[in-house]
Amino acid sequence: MDDGRVWPPTDRGEPDQDLPPSARWYGTPTAPPRRLPRWALTLLLAVLALLTAGVVVTVVVLAVLGGPDEPPETVSVSDGLAGVTYPLPSGWRQGVLAPVTGFTSVATKQDLAIVMIRPGEQVEPAALRPALVELTELYSRLLLHGDKVDVVEDKAITTNGRSGHTRALHAEYRDVVNQPAFLRVTLLSTASGGTVVVLGMAHPDDPRSRADLDLIMAGVR
């Protein structure tokens, strides 16, 4: 059917004269809209939610659990760099990489609780508590960001022949999104004169998670 158009279109000095005939006839092809990969969209939504909540507790747990493959459940963890082993209660799994720099092993209970361990600095026995107080304040600022933080325990301990000190915090938040969180930091001495830092955190704070953290820390050898 003759519609009056001439093929190929004549060159009239228009900007599209260098395009192939199909482009001049049907219009310049446009690239399809770019879509974010599903993993990038999920990450973006998670970050936005966390920024709204204003709490880093969830970031730490998601960083451990966010990998594509969930580590198999283990009965205990051996941390060669820290020189300790520790048991894992039912439902806990060993992680691959701790989300906080310096920690050499990590274990999690779904997205409810986490334990991290690392070798510490050499500390004199009399200075264990001051060193622990400083560590607890540091990790509270880094991980809890609580609007109200209370010290719920602060005492000297002995774990399987290791002397040490433990300190626990309970954090609350003014917003309606975040439930209370629990943080326990323990500093244990070693036979070589060094220390081992044991950090446990639960969000939300509940008796079962606290009991699991206590069981793990009491079993450090």
N, C-alpha and C positions, 0 to 999 in steps of 0.2 A: 504494500500500500504506500502510495506516494504522499508524504505529508509536507512536501516542499523543502525538506532539509537536504542539504548537499553532503554527500559522503565522499571523501573525508572532509571534515570542516575546513574552511579556508583559513589561512593564517592572516589575521587582521592586526597583528602586532600587540595582541592582548597578553597579559601577564602569564597566561597558561599555555603559551604557544610551544613551550618546550616539553609539555606533558605528552604522553602517548595518546593516540586517538581515543582509546577507551576512556581515559581520564577526562579529556576535553568534552567527550560526548555525554558521559554519564555523571561527571563531576569527580573532583579529586577524592580518592578514597581516604577515609579517616580511620585512625587507629582505634581499636576497641578500648573502652575505658579500662584503666588499670585497677585491679582489685588487690587489696592486701591479702597475703596468704592467711589461711585460717589461724595458724599459730601466732602470726603477728597481731591479728585482730584480738585473739584471746589475751595475749600479753598486754596489749594496749588497754583493754577493758579492765584487766586486773590492776594495772598501774593506776588508772583513774580512780578505781574504787579505793585503793590504798591511800592515795593522796587525799581523798575525801575523808577517810577514816582517821588519818593522821597518826597511825600506829605502825611500828616496824615489826611487831611480833609476827603478823601474818606473812610479811615479806620473807622472814627467815625460814619459816616452815615451808612456804611455797617454793623457795629456792632449792630446798632439799628434795621436795616431792615432785618438782616440775619436770623431771627428766622423763623421757619416753618409756623407759623400762623400770619397773619397780623392783628394787633389790629383793632377793629371796629372804624369807624370815630366818633369823639366826638365833642361836641359843646364847651365845656370848660373843664379845668383840675383843680382839687382841690388838692393842695399839703399841707397835714396836717402838715408835718414836718417843712416845710418852713413857714407855716401859711398864705398862699396866694392862690388865685384862679386866673386863667387867661383864656381868650377866645382863641379859635382856629378858624382861617379863614377856608373857604371852601377848601377842599383838604388836610387838616392837620389831623393827627391821633396821639392819645396819645400812647407813647411807654410804655414798661413794665419795662425796666431797663436802666438807663442812662449809656453810655459807659465810662464816666469819673468819677472817684472815688469822692464821696462826694455829687454829685448831686442827688436830691431826686425825681425829676420828669423830664420827657422828652416828647417832641412831635416832629414829623417830617412831612415834606411834600415830600413824595416819597424819592428820593435820592438827592433832590435839596437843602433842608434847614433843620435846626434843632434848637430847643430851649431847653435849660436845666436850671433848677432852683434848688437852694440849700439854706439852711440857712447859713448866714455868721457870722463873728465875731462881737463883740460889737465895734463900731467905733464912736468916737465923731463927731458931725456934721462938725466941721472944718477940720477933717481929712478924710472926705469921698473921696475927689479927690485923695490925695496921695495913699490911700488904693486901689482905683480903678485903678490908673495907674499901680500899682504893679501887680494887678490881670490881667490886660489886657496884660501886657508884658509876664506874666507867660503863659496865655492861647494862646498867639500868638506863643510862642516857642513850646508849646505842640501840637497845632492843625494846625497851618498854615504852618510853615517852609517856609515862602515866601522868595524869593531872593530879593524882594523889597517890603517893607511894609510902607505904608503912613498912617498917622492919618488924617481921613477925618471929624471927629467930636469929640468935647470934650467940654461938657457943663453941667451946673447944671440943674436939672429938678425937677418937682413936679408931681407925679403920684397918683391920687386919694387920696390926702392928705399926701402922703409919700414923703418926701424930698429925693433927691438922686443926683447921678451924672452918666453920661453915656459917653462912649468913643467908637469910631468906627474906624476900620482899614480896609484898602484895600490892599490885597496882590497880587503880580504878580510873575510869574515864568519864568525862562529862557527857560525851555524845551518847546517842542511843544505839550505836552500831556495835561498839566494842564491849565485850564482857570483861570482867576482871581477869588479870593475868598474874602468874606466879613465877618468880625467878629465885633459884637457889644457886649460889656459887660456893664451892668448897675448895680449899687450898690444902693439899696434903704434902707432907715431907717425903723425901726418898732417901734410900740408904746412901746415895752418893752425895747428899747435901743439897740437892736441887729440890724442886717442888713439881707437883702436878696440879693443874687447874681443871676442875670439873664443873661444868655449867649445865644446869637443867632448867627448862622453862616449860610452862603449861599455859595454854590459852584455849578455852577458859580455865580459870582456877577451880579445880574440884578435888575432893578427897581422893578419888581413885588415881588421878594423875599425880598428885603429891606422893601417894604411896608408892607408885611406880618409880618416881624419881628417887625417893629415899632408898628403895630396894637396890636400884642400880648403884647409887653412890656408896651404900653400905657394902656392896660386893666388890668394890674396886680392890684389886690385888697387885 
